[in-house]
C-alpha cells in the first residue's frame, strides 16, 4: 500500500476596499451563570458589501464588557 501526498494551492479571496464599508455598534446582554448576573457588552462590527458574491459581510471587530 502506498500513499501519495497531494498539494493543491487554493487562492485566497481578496476583498477590495469598497465604498459601502461602515461600522455598527450593538449593545448585547448575556447571563453570567457563575455570578448570577446579567452583563452588558458593546459589540463593534465591520459591515461591507462584497460585489463578487452579491452579499453583505459582517465581522465582529471588537467586544468589551460595559461597566455597570
N, CA, C and O atoms as a Maestro MAE file, in Angstrom:
{
 s_m_m2io_version
 :::
 2.0.0
}

f_m_ct {
 s_m_title
 :::
 protein
 m_atom[272] {
  # First column is atom index #
  i_m_mmod_type
  r_m_x_coord
  r_m_y_coord
  r_m_z_coord
  i_m_residue_number
  s_m_chain_name
  s_m_pdb_residue_name
  s_m_pdb_atom_name
  i_m_atomic_number
  :::
  1 25 0.857 -1.171 0.000 1 A "UNK " " N  " 7
  2 3 0.000 0.000 0.000 1 A "UNK " " CA " 6
  3 2 0.902 1.232 0.000 1 A "UNK " " C  " 6
  4 15 1.902 1.271 0.718 1 A "UNK " " O  " 8
  5 25 0.557 2.224 -0.791 2 A "UNK " " N  " 7
  6 3 1.348 3.449 -0.828 2 A "UNK " " CA " 6
  7 2 0.431 4.655 -0.713 2 A "UNK " " C  " 6
  8 15 -0.752 4.592 -1.049 2 A "UNK " " O  " 8
  9 25 0.984 5.725 -0.243 3 A "UNK " " N  " 7
  10 3 0.221 6.966 -0.139 3 A "UNK " " CA " 6
  11 2 0.901 8.028 -0.973 3 A "UNK " " C  " 6
  12 15 2.126 8.053 -1.092 3 A "UNK " " O  " 8
  13 25 0.116 8.884 -1.537 4 A "UNK " " N  " 7
  14 3 0.637 9.966 -2.354 4 A "UNK " " CA " 6
  15 2 0.170 11.276 -1.745 4 A "UNK " " C  " 6
  16 15 -1.023 11.469 -1.512 4 A "UNK " " O  " 8
  17 25 1.095 12.160 -1.491 5 A "UNK " " N  " 7
  18 3 0.749 13.468 -0.938 5 A "UNK " " CA " 6
  19 2 0.269 14.365 -2.074 5 A "UNK " " C  " 6
  20 15 0.951 14.520 -3.087 5 A "UNK " " O  " 8
  21 25 -0.888 14.940 -1.897 6 A "UNK " " N  " 7
  22 3 -1.445 15.848 -2.901 6 A "UNK " " CA " 6
  23 2 -1.481 17.243 -2.298 6 A "UNK " " C  " 6
  24 15 -2.042 17.460 -1.224 6 A "UNK " " O  " 8
  25 25 -0.876 18.177 -3.005 7 A "UNK " " N  " 7
  26 3 -0.853 19.555 -2.529 7 A "UNK " " CA " 6
  27 2 -1.520 20.429 -3.575 7 A "UNK " " C  " 6
  28 15 -1.098 20.467 -4.730 7 A "UNK " " O  " 8
  29 25 -2.548 21.120 -3.165 8 A "UNK " " N  " 7
  30 3 -3.269 21.988 -4.093 8 A "UNK " " CA " 6
  31 2 -3.247 23.403 -3.561 8 A "UNK " " C  " 6
  32 15 -3.615 23.642 -2.411 8 A "UNK " " O  " 8
  33 25 -2.822 24.337 -4.379 9 A "UNK " " N  " 7
  34 3 -2.804 25.744 -3.989 9 A "UNK " " CA " 6
  35 2 -4.196 26.323 -4.184 9 A "UNK " " C  " 6
  36 15 -4.750 26.272 -5.282 9 A "UNK " " O  " 8
  37 25 -4.752 26.867 -3.125 10 A "UNK " " N  " 7
  38 3 -6.067 27.487 -3.184 10 A "UNK " " CA " 6
  39 2 -5.881 28.982 -3.019 10 A "UNK " " C  " 6
  40 15 -5.382 29.432 -1.987 10 A "UNK " " O  " 8
  41 25 -6.275 29.765 -4.023 11 A "UNK " " N  " 7
  42 3 -6.095 31.217 -3.900 11 A "UNK " " CA " 6
  43 2 -6.976 31.792 -2.803 11 A "UNK " " C  " 6
  44 15 -8.122 31.379 -2.627 11 A "UNK " " O  " 8
  45 25 -6.432 32.738 -2.078 12 A "UNK " " N  " 7
  46 3 -7.194 33.412 -1.037 12 A "UNK " " CA " 6
  47 2 -8.134 34.424 -1.658 12 A "UNK " " C  " 6
  48 15 -7.779 35.094 -2.628 12 A "UNK " " O  " 8
  49 25 -9.303 34.538 -1.116 13 A "UNK " " N  " 7
  50 3 -10.249 35.546 -1.596 13 A "UNK " " CA " 6
  51 2 -9.819 36.902 -1.056 13 A "UNK " " C  " 6
  52 15 -9.692 37.085 0.154 13 A "UNK " " O  " 8
  53 25 -9.601 37.830 -1.940 14 A "UNK " " N  " 7
  54 3 -9.201 39.174 -1.540 14 A "UNK " " CA " 6
  55 2 -10.377 40.099 -1.797 14 A "UNK " " C  " 6
  56 15 -10.869 40.199 -2.920 14 A "UNK " " O  " 8
  57 25 -10.817 40.768 -0.756 15 A "UNK " " N  " 7
  58 3 -11.955 41.664 -0.870 15 A "UNK " " CA " 6
  59 2 -11.443 43.089 -0.999 15 A "UNK " " C  " 6
  60 15 -10.872 43.634 -0.054 15 A "UNK " " O  " 8
  61 25 -11.641 43.685 -2.149 16 A "UNK " " N  " 7
  62 3 -11.176 45.060 -2.314 16 A "UNK " " CA " 6
  63 2 -11.961 46.012 -1.430 16 A "UNK " " C  " 6
  64 15 -13.136 45.796 -1.131 16 A "UNK " " O  " 8
  65 25 -11.290 47.053 -1.029 17 A "UNK " " N  " 7
  66 3 -11.969 48.059 -0.208 17 A "UNK " " CA " 6
  67 2 -13.058 48.715 -1.049 17 A "UNK " " C  " 6
  68 15 -12.797 49.215 -2.144 17 A "UNK " " O  " 8
  69 25 -14.242 48.707 -0.540 18 A "UNK " " N  " 7
  70 3 -15.359 49.278 -1.283 18 A "UNK " " CA " 6
  71 2 -15.865 50.552 -0.654 18 A "UNK " " C  " 6
  72 15 -15.396 50.974 0.403 18 A "UNK " " O  " 8
  73 25 -16.813 51.149 -1.310 19 A "UNK " " N  " 7
  74 3 -17.417 52.376 -0.797 19 A "UNK " " CA " 6
  75 2 -18.458 52.091 0.266 19 A "UNK " " C  " 6
  76 15 -18.805 52.973 1.052 19 A "UNK " " O  " 8
  77 25 -18.960 50.866 0.297 20 A "UNK " " N  " 7
  78 3 -20.042 50.525 1.209 20 A "UNK " " CA " 6
  79 2 -19.524 49.849 2.475 20 A "UNK " " C  " 6
  80 15 -20.042 48.810 2.882 20 A "UNK " " O  " 8
  81 25 -18.513 50.431 3.090 21 A "UNK " " N  " 7
  82 3 -17.978 49.893 4.340 21 A "UNK " " CA " 6
  83 2 -18.386 50.823 5.465 21 A "UNK " " C  " 6
  84 15 -18.177 52.034 5.390 21 A "UNK " " O  " 8
  85 25 -18.968 50.253 6.507 22 A "UNK " " N  " 7
  86 3 -19.314 51.054 7.675 22 A "UNK " " CA " 6
  87 2 -19.207 50.190 8.926 22 A "UNK " " C  " 6
  88 15 -19.051 48.972 8.848 22 A "UNK " " O  " 8
  89 25 -19.294 50.840 10.067 23 A "UNK " " N  " 7
  90 3 -19.180 50.172 11.354 23 A "UNK " " CA " 6
  91 2 -20.521 50.234 12.063 23 A "UNK " " C  " 6
  92 15 -21.225 51.241 11.987 23 A "UNK " " O  " 8
  93 25 -20.870 49.168 12.746 24 A "UNK " " N  " 7
  94 3 -22.097 49.134 13.551 24 A "UNK " " CA " 6
  95 2 -21.726 48.774 14.987 24 A "UNK " " C  " 6
  96 15 -20.898 47.897 15.233 24 A "UNK " " O  " 8
  97 25 -22.351 49.465 15.915 25 A "UNK " " N  " 7
  98 3 -22.152 49.174 17.332 25 A "UNK " " CA " 6
  99 2 -23.460 48.650 17.889 25 A "UNK " " C  " 6
  100 15 -24.527 49.208 17.631 25 A "UNK " " O  " 8
  101 25 -23.372 47.583 18.646 26 A "UNK " " N  " 7
  102 3 -24.555 46.945 19.201 26 A "UNK " " CA " 6
  103 2 -24.303 46.654 20.674 26 A "UNK " " C  " 6
  104 15 -23.218 46.204 21.042 26 A "UNK " " O  " 8
  105 25 -25.283 46.903 21.503 27 A "UNK " " N  " 7
  106 3 -25.188 46.554 22.927 27 A "UNK " " CA " 6
  107 2 -25.998 45.288 23.126 27 A "UNK " " C  " 6
  108 15 -27.173 45.219 22.768 27 A "UNK " " O  " 8
  109 25 -25.349 44.293 23.703 28 A "UNK " " N  " 7
  110 3 -25.982 42.997 23.894 28 A "UNK " " CA " 6
  111 2 -25.887 42.605 25.364 28 A "UNK " " C  " 6
  112 15 -24.942 42.986 26.054 28 A "UNK " " O  " 8
  113 25 -26.849 41.856 25.829 29 A "UNK " " N  " 7
  114 3 -26.813 41.369 27.211 29 A "UNK " " CA " 6
  115 2 -26.622 39.859 27.213 29 A "UNK " " C  " 6
  116 15 -27.063 39.160 26.301 29 A "UNK " " O  " 8
  117 25 -25.960 39.374 28.249 30 A "UNK " " N  " 7
  118 3 -25.723 37.937 28.402 30 A "UNK " " CA " 6
  119 2 -25.818 37.576 29.876 30 A "UNK " " C  " 6
  120 15 -25.446 38.363 30.746 30 A "UNK " " O  " 8
  121 25 -26.313 36.398 30.140 31 A "UNK " " N  " 7
  122 3 -26.435 35.904 31.504 31 A "UNK " " CA " 6
  123 2 -25.112 35.267 31.917 31 A "UNK " " C  " 6
  124 15 -24.598 34.392 31.220 31 A "UNK " " O  " 8
  125 25 -24.563 35.704 33.046 32 A "UNK " " N  " 7
  126 3 -23.357 35.118 33.612 32 A "UNK " " CA " 6
  127 2 -23.818 34.173 34.720 32 A "UNK " " C  " 6
  128 15 -24.155 34.603 35.822 32 A "UNK " " O  " 8
  129 25 -23.826 32.882 34.406 33 A "UNK " " N  " 7
  130 3 -24.360 31.894 35.347 33 A "UNK " " CA " 6
  131 2 -23.505 31.769 36.608 33 A "UNK " " C  " 6
  132 15 -24.036 31.539 37.695 33 A "UNK " " O  " 8
  133 25 -22.196 31.918 36.472 34 A "UNK " " N  " 7
  134 3 -21.341 31.754 37.646 34 A "UNK " " CA " 6
  135 2 -21.532 32.881 38.661 34 A "UNK " " C  " 6
  136 15 -21.421 32.657 39.866 34 A "UNK " " O  " 8
  137 25 -21.819 34.084 38.180 35 A "UNK " " N  " 7
  138 3 -22.046 35.216 39.078 35 A "UNK " " CA " 6
  139 2 -23.525 35.543 39.256 35 A "UNK " " C  " 6
  140 15 -23.892 36.401 40.058 35 A "UNK " " O  " 8
  141 25 -24.363 34.850 38.499 36 A "UNK " " N  " 7
  142 3 -25.821 35.053 38.543 36 A "UNK " " CA " 6
  143 2 -26.204 36.515 38.316 36 A "UNK " " C  " 6
  144 15 -26.997 37.098 39.054 36 A "UNK " " O  " 8
  145 25 -25.606 37.085 37.258 37 A "UNK " " N  " 7
  146 3 -25.904 38.469 36.902 37 A "UNK " " CA " 6
  147 2 -26.070 38.580 35.392 37 A "UNK " " C  " 6
  148 15 -25.630 37.722 34.627 37 A "UNK " " O  " 8
  149 25 -26.712 39.650 34.997 38 A "UNK " " N  " 7
  150 3 -26.818 39.975 33.579 38 A "UNK " " CA " 6
  151 2 -25.739 41.004 33.270 38 A "UNK " " C  " 6
  152 15 -25.621 42.019 33.957 38 A "UNK " " O  " 8
  153 25 -24.953 40.734 32.234 39 A "UNK " " N  " 7
  154 3 -23.862 41.630 31.866 39 A "UNK " " CA " 6
  155 2 -24.138 42.231 30.498 39 A "UNK " " C  " 6
  156 15 -24.732 41.586 29.634 39 A "UNK " " O  " 8
  157 25 -23.699 43.477 30.305 40 A "UNK " " N  " 7
  158 3 -23.849 44.146 29.018 40 A "UNK " " CA " 6
  159 2 -22.500 44.203 28.311 40 A "UNK " " C  " 6
  160 15 -21.463 44.438 28.932 40 A "UNK " " O  " 8
  161 25 -22.538 43.982 26.996 41 A "UNK " " N  " 7
  162 3 -21.342 44.028 26.165 41 A "UNK " " CA " 6
  163 2 -21.578 44.965 24.998 41 A "UNK " " C  " 6
  164 15 -22.670 45.007 24.432 41 A "UNK " " O  " 8
  165 25 -20.544 45.717 24.642 42 A "UNK " " N  " 7
  166 3 -20.585 46.542 23.442 42 A "UNK " " CA " 6
  167 2 -19.863 45.774 22.342 42 A "UNK " " C  " 6
  168 15 -18.692 45.426 22.491 42 A "UNK " " O  " 8
  169 25 -20.562 45.509 21.231 43 A "UNK " " N  " 7
  170 3 -20.007 44.774 20.109 43 A "UNK " " CA " 6
  171 2 -19.862 45.722 18.925 43 A "UNK " " C  " 6
  172 15 -20.800 46.448 18.596 43 A "UNK " " O  " 8
  173 25 -18.696 45.725 18.281 44 A "UNK " " N  " 7
  174 3 -18.444 46.588 17.130 44 A "UNK " " CA " 6
  175 2 -18.212 45.693 15.919 44 A "UNK " " C  " 6
  176 15 -17.326 44.838 15.926 44 A "UNK " " O  " 8
  177 25 -19.025 45.900 14.870 45 A "UNK " " N  " 7
  178 3 -18.956 45.113 13.648 45 A "UNK " " CA " 6
  179 2 -18.493 45.970 12.481 45 A "UNK " " C  " 6
  180 15 -18.858 47.141 12.383 45 A "UNK " " O  " 8
  181 25 -17.686 45.387 11.594 46 A "UNK " " N  " 7
  182 3 -17.377 45.996 10.301 46 A "UNK " " CA " 6
  183 2 -18.340 45.376 9.293 46 A "UNK " " C  " 6
  184 15 -18.420 44.153 9.179 46 A "UNK " " O  " 8
  185 25 -19.070 46.216 8.562 47 A "UNK " " N  " 7
  186 3 -20.046 45.746 7.592 47 A "UNK " " CA " 6
  187 2 -19.651 46.269 6.226 47 A "UNK " " C  " 6
  188 15 -19.415 47.466 6.061 47 A "UNK " " O  " 8
  189 25 -19.576 45.372 5.233 48 A "UNK " " N  " 7
  190 3 -19.216 45.813 3.886 48 A "UNK " " CA " 6
  191 2 -19.913 44.946 2.841 48 A "UNK " " C  " 6
  192 15 -20.262 43.794 3.101 48 A "UNK " " O  " 8
  193 25 -20.107 45.516 1.663 49 A "UNK " " N  " 7
  194 3 -20.743 44.845 0.543 49 A "UNK " " CA " 6
  195 2 -19.675 44.147 -0.293 49 A "UNK " " C  " 6
  196 15 -18.661 44.753 -0.639 49 A "UNK " " O  " 8
  197 25 -19.900 42.875 -0.618 50 A "UNK " " N  " 7
  198 3 -18.984 42.108 -1.451 50 A "UNK " " CA " 6
  199 2 -19.639 41.933 -2.823 50 A "UNK " " C  " 6
  200 15 -20.487 41.056 -2.989 50 A "UNK " " O  " 8
  201 25 -19.258 42.753 -3.811 51 A "UNK " " N  " 7
  202 3 -19.934 42.699 -5.114 51 A "UNK " " CA " 6
  203 2 -19.761 41.355 -5.827 51 A "UNK " " C  " 6
  204 15 -20.669 40.918 -6.534 51 A "UNK " " O  " 8
  205 25 -18.601 40.685 -5.654 52 A "UNK " " N  " 7
  206 3 -18.381 39.403 -6.327 52 A "UNK " " CA " 6
  207 2 -19.361 38.329 -5.862 52 A "UNK " " C  " 6
  208 15 -19.735 37.442 -6.629 52 A "UNK " " O  " 8
  209 25 -19.766 38.420 -4.618 53 A "UNK " " N  " 7
  210 3 -20.693 37.437 -4.044 53 A "UNK " " CA " 6
  211 2 -22.126 37.944 -3.995 53 A "UNK " " C  " 6
  212 15 -23.065 37.162 -3.846 53 A "UNK " " O  " 8
  213 25 -22.292 39.258 -4.121 54 A "UNK " " N  " 7
  214 3 -23.629 39.839 -4.040 54 A "UNK " " CA " 6
  215 2 -24.226 39.765 -2.649 54 A "UNK " " C  " 6
  216 15 -25.438 39.621 -2.492 54 A "UNK " " O  " 8
  217 25 -23.364 39.865 -1.631 55 A "UNK " " N  " 7
  218 3 -23.834 39.756 -0.242 55 A "UNK " " CA " 6
  219 2 -23.129 40.780 0.634 55 A "UNK " " C  " 6
  220 15 -22.084 41.316 0.268 55 A "UNK " " O  " 8
  221 25 -23.710 41.039 1.784 56 A "UNK " " N  " 7
  222 3 -23.069 41.846 2.819 56 A "UNK " " CA " 6
  223 2 -22.270 40.911 3.693 56 A "UNK " " C  " 6
  224 15 -22.683 39.774 3.921 56 A "UNK " " O  " 8
  225 25 -21.135 41.363 4.187 57 A "UNK " " N  " 7
  226 3 -20.386 40.605 5.183 57 A "UNK " " CA " 6
  227 2 -20.367 41.419 6.463 57 A "UNK " " C  " 6
  228 15 -20.352 42.650 6.437 57 A "UNK " " O  " 8
  229 25 -20.368 40.718 7.567 58 A "UNK " " N  " 7
  230 3 -20.410 41.375 8.873 58 A "UNK " " CA " 6
  231 2 -19.447 40.637 9.794 58 A "UNK " " C  " 6
  232 15 -19.669 39.475 10.135 58 A "UNK " " O  " 8
  233 25 -18.367 41.325 10.199 59 A "UNK " " N  " 7
  234 3 -17.358 40.715 11.047 59 A "UNK " " CA " 6
  235 2 -17.295 41.434 12.385 59 A "UNK " " C  " 6
  236 15 -17.261 42.663 12.445 59 A "UNK " " O  " 8
  237 25 -17.281 40.657 13.444 60 A "UNK " " N  " 7
  238 3 -17.104 41.216 14.780 60 A "UNK " " CA " 6
  239 2 -15.662 41.661 14.918 60 A "UNK " " C  " 6
  240 15 -14.746 40.844 14.823 60 A "UNK " " O  " 8
  241 25 -15.452 42.956 15.142 61 A "UNK " " N  " 7
  242 3 -14.105 43.500 15.250 61 A "UNK " " CA " 6
  243 2 -13.656 43.698 16.690 61 A "UNK " " C  " 6
  244 15 -12.468 43.579 16.988 61 A "UNK " " O  " 8
  245 25 -14.593 43.999 17.587 62 A "UNK " " N  " 7
  246 3 -14.207 44.142 18.990 62 A "UNK " " CA " 6
  247 2 -15.419 43.958 19.885 62 A "UNK " " C  " 6
  248 15 -16.563 44.164 19.477 62 A "UNK " " O  " 8
  249 25 -15.137 43.571 21.095 63 A "UNK " " N  " 7
  250 3 -16.185 43.475 22.115 63 A "UNK " " CA " 6
  251 2 -15.581 43.844 23.450 63 A "UNK " " C  " 6
  252 15 -14.419 43.550 23.731 63 A "UNK " " O  " 8
  253 25 -16.385 44.487 24.261 64 A "UNK " " N  " 7
  254 3 -15.905 44.818 25.600 64 A "UNK " " CA " 6
  255 2 -17.077 44.818 26.552 64 A "UNK " " C  " 6
  256 15 -18.207 45.137 26.182 64 A "UNK " " O  " 8
  257 25 -16.786 44.457 27.777 65 A "UNK " " N  " 7
  258 3 -17.803 44.443 28.820 65 A "UNK " " CA " 6
  259 2 -18.032 45.870 29.273 65 A "UNK " " C  " 6
  260 15 -17.081 46.594 29.568 65 A "UNK " " O  " 8
  261 25 -19.282 46.272 29.329 66 A "UNK " " N  " 7
  262 3 -19.612 47.635 29.753 66 A "UNK " " CA " 6
  263 2 -19.645 47.680 31.269 66 A "UNK " " C  " 6
  264 15 -20.101 46.750 31.933 66 A "UNK " " O  " 8
  265 25 -19.161 48.765 31.782 67 A "UNK " " N  " 7
  266 3 -19.159 48.931 33.243 67 A "UNK " " CA " 6
  267 2 -20.564 49.272 33.698 67 A "UNK " " C  " 6
  268 15 -21.260 50.082 33.086 67 A "UNK " " O  " 8
  269 25 -20.951 48.653 34.758 68 A "UNK " " N  " 7
  270 3 -22.294 48.856 35.247 68 A "UNK " " CA " 6
  271 2 -22.373 49.603 36.455 68 A "UNK " " C  " 6
  272 15 -23.469 49.838 36.965 68 A "UNK " " O  " 8
  :::
 }
 m_bond[271] {
  # First column is bond index #
  i_m_from
  i_m_to
  i_m_order
  :::
  1 1 2 1
  2 2 3 1
  3 3 4 2
  4 3 5 1
  5 5 6 1
  6 6 7 1
  7 7 8 2
  8 7 9 1
  9 9 10 1
  10 10 11 1
  11 11 12 2
  12 11 13 1
  13 13 14 1
  14 14 15 1
  15 15 16 2
  16 15 17 1
  17 17 18 1
  18 18 19 1
  19 19 20 2
  20 19 21 1
  21 21 22 1
  22 22 23 1
  23 23 24 2
  24 23 25 1
  25 25 26 1
  26 26 27 1
  27 27 28 2
  28 27 29 1
  29 29 30 1
  30 30 31 1
  31 31 32 2
  32 31 33 1
  33 33 34 1
  34 34 35 1
  35 35 36 2
  36 35 37 1
  37 37 38 1
  38 38 39 1
  39 39 40 2
  40 39 41 1
  41 41 42 1
  42 42 43 1
  43 43 44 2
  44 43 45 1
  45 45 46 1
  46 46 47 1
  47 47 48 2
  48 47 49 1
  49 49 50 1
  50 50 51 1
  51 51 52 2
  52 51 53 1
  53 53 54 1
  54 54 55 1
  55 55 56 2
  56 55 57 1
  57 57 58 1
  58 58 59 1
  59 59 60 2
  60 59 61 1
  61 61 62 1
  62 62 63 1
  63 63 64 2
  64 63 65 1
  65 65 66 1
  66 66 67 1
  67 67 68 2
  68 67 69 1
  69 69 70 1
  70 70 71 1
  71 71 72 2
  72 71 73 1
  73 73 74 1
  74 74 75 1
  75 75 76 2
  76 75 77 1
  77 77 78 1
  78 78 79 1
  79 79 80 2
  80 79 81 1
  81 81 82 1
  82 82 83 1
  83 83 84 2
  84 83 85 1
  85 85 86 1
  86 86 87 1
  87 87 88 2
  88 87 89 1
  89 89 90 1
  90 90 91 1
  91 91 92 2
  92 91 93 1
  93 93 94 1
  94 94 95 1
  95 95 96 2
  96 95 97 1
  97 97 98 1
  98 98 99 1
  99 99 100 2
  100 99 101 1
  101 101 102 1
  102 102 103 1
  103 103 104 2
  104 103 105 1
  105 105 106 1
  106 106 107 1
  107 107 108 2
  108 107 109 1
  109 109 110 1
  110 110 111 1
  111 111 112 2
  112 111 113 1
  113 113 114 1
  114 114 115 1
  115 115 116 2
  116 115 117 1
  117 117 118 1
  118 118 119 1
  119 119 120 2
  120 119 121 1
  121 121 122 1
  122 122 123 1
  123 123 124 2
  124 123 125 1
  125 125 126 1
  126 126 127 1
  127 127 128 2
  128 127 129 1
  129 129 130 1
  130 130 131 1
  131 131 132 2
  132 131 133 1
  133 133 134 1
  134 134 135 1
  135 135 136 2
  136 135 137 1
  137 137 138 1
  138 138 139 1
  139 139 140 2
  140 139 141 1
  141 141 142 1
  142 142 143 1
  143 143 144 2
  144 143 145 1
  145 145 146 1
  146 146 147 1
  147 147 148 2
  148 147 149 1
  149 149 150 1
  150 150 151 1
  151 151 152 2
  152 151 153 1
  153 153 154 1
  154 154 155 1
  155 155 156 2
  156 155 157 1
  157 157 158 1
  158 158 159 1
  159 159 160 2
  160 159 161 1
  161 161 162 1
  162 162 163 1
  163 163 164 2
  164 163 165 1
  165 165 166 1
  166 166 167 1
  167 167 168 2
  168 167 169 1
  169 169 170 1
  170 170 171 1
  171 171 172 2
  172 171 173 1
  173 173 174 1
  174 174 175 1
  175 175 176 2
  176 175 177 1
  177 177 178 1
  178 178 179 1
  179 179 180 2
  180 179 181 1
  181 181 182 1
  182 182 183 1
  183 183 184 2
  184 183 185 1
  185 185 186 1
  186 186 187 1
  187 187 188 2
  188 187 189 1
  189 189 190 1
  190 190 191 1
  191 191 192 2
  192 191 193 1
  193 193 194 1
  194 194 195 1
  195 195 196 2
  196 195 197 1
  197 197 198 1
  198 198 199 1
  199 199 200 2
  200 199 201 1
  201 201 202 1
  202 202 203 1
  203 203 204 2
  204 203 205 1
  205 205 206 1
  206 206 207 1
  207 207 208 2
  208 207 209 1
  209 209 210 1
  210 210 211 1
  211 211 212 2
  212 211 213 1
  213 213 214 1
  214 214 215 1
  215 215 216 2
  216 215 217 1
  217 217 218 1
  218 218 219 1
  219 219 220 2
  220 219 221 1
  221 221 222 1
  222 222 223 1
  223 223 224 2
  224 223 225 1
  225 225 226 1
  226 226 227 1
  227 227 228 2
  228 227 229 1
  229 229 230 1
  230 230 231 1
  231 231 232 2
  232 231 233 1
  233 233 234 1
  234 234 235 1
  235 235 236 2
  236 235 237 1
  237 237 238 1
  238 238 239 1
  239 239 240 2
  240 239 241 1
  241 241 242 1
  242 242 243 1
  243 243 244 2
  244 243 245 1
  245 245 246 1
  246 246 247 1
  247 247 248 2
  248 247 249 1
  249 249 250 1
  250 250 251 1
  251 251 252 2
  252 251 253 1
  253 253 254 1
  254 254 255 1
  255 255 256 2
  256 255 257 1
  257 257 258 1
  258 258 259 1
  259 259 260 2
  260 259 261 1
  261 261 262 1
  262 262 263 1
  263 263 264 2
  264 263 265 1
  265 265 266 1
  266 266 267 1
  267 267 268 2
  268 267 269 1
  269 269 270 1
  270 270 271 1
  271 271 272 2
  :::
 }
}
